[in-house]
Amino acid sequence: MEKYVRITGTGSAAPNQVLTNADLEKMVDTSDKWITERSGIKERRIAPPGIVGSDLARDAALKTMEMAGIGPKEIDMIILATVCPDAPLPSTACLLQDKLGATNAAVMDIVAACSGFIYGLSIARSFILTGQMKNVLVIGVELLSRFTNWKDRNTCVLFGDGAGAAIVSPSGKPGGILDTYIKGDGSLAHLLQIPYGGTKVPLTVDNVCHDDRYIRMEGPEVFKAAVKAMGEAASAILERSGLRGEDIDLMIPHQANIRIIEATAKRIKLPMDRVYVNIHKYGNTSAASIPIALDEAVREGRIKSGDKIVLVAFGAGFTWGSALIEW
Ligand code: UT7
């Protein structure tokens, strides 16, 4: 049995339609200046009607499989992280499996919001290290535009749609995914949620137009929790491996707010030129944000063989976590 677990391919996909801060100025009482200064976001992608998460996931998966050099039948497992499933039943992973023809794969969705990709990597690594699976496709895909209240300036300027993926496989070569760290705190669930539409408050003819069918967020509370948790996740994984910030070649953080990203980098004493940022182009794409950034960093040549990479995320739940990779 191979002792190591490596990412052998990455891929990403985003809808073509761009929604800029200038467009949002026409929709709600906001400004490009406010959005840029408070969040770092300049534009985000919005999926047109008819496109669903499994479509974006398929596009990202095909690029990932091409880079990894494997076909659909060689995928043993699909772990798809999303809070925006195509439908409540079945899992979006099943719908993706059919679109890919990945007929040999075990399939599951996981719900860990913006930390979903790191949770997925952690699960994939464990299945591979126990010898149960070989090639695992881990995908983060979100269409948060479908759960956004376009009249709420507190949230509608923040989110975007997209998908990012990785193939994770066993390897005899030392390195790869060295460690993962995942945590949660359900006592703070109320600070970031979609209150209606589940079994607690099913949508009915009487409440179907209520704003609680959309994302609700207590921004400043979530901000404080994110700074604390992402700082903790980044430092804990370094501490566990005896590394320091200066040993890290690139940090790829969840892209929710440039100020949270800067605070996380500061916590591990990492200069911003060793932090990957693409929030200005996509906004917050939740579970898709880290794999989209990872894929762009790989394809731009920002990551070289042997580089030490830290992934770090925080999201609704709350959930948070990190991964340490030697590329
Ligand atoms: O994905 C993982 C979880 N999500 C996050 O990590 C996001 C965490 N939160 C944040 O990133 C920030 O809290 C926001 C970007 C959402 C907001 O930034 P903030 O600095 O925390 O602003 P605020 O909510 O405290 O609002 C400051 C002011 C308020 O006006 P008053 O009360 O001071 O008069 C808001 O009403 O800015 C106002 N405001 C806006 N103004 C223009 C809120 N949203 C907007 C807006 N445009 N879009």
Residues whose N, C-alpha, C, O or C-beta is under 5 A from the ligand:
A	BS01	UT7	D29 T30 S31 W34 R38 S39 C114 R153 N154 V157 G219 P220 V222 F223 A226 A256 N257 N284 F314 G315
